[in-house]
C-alpha cells in the first residue's frame, strides 16, 4: 500500500496536518472550560452569591 513514495509522503503530510489541527483546537477550545459570567449573569452572581467579590489585583 505504501510502496509508492508519493503515497507515503502524502500520508505522512496528512497525518502531520491532522495532528497540528488537533493541537490548535485543543489550545483554543479545551473541553470542559467554564466561561466567566457576563452581563446579567455577572450582576446576579454578585448580588446573590452571599459573599463579597475579591478585589481586582493590578497586573505588573
Buried (B, 14 or more C-beta within 10 A) or exposed (E): EEEEEEEEEEEEEEEEEEEEEEEEEEEEEEEEEEEEEEEEEEEEEEEEEEEEEEEEEEEE
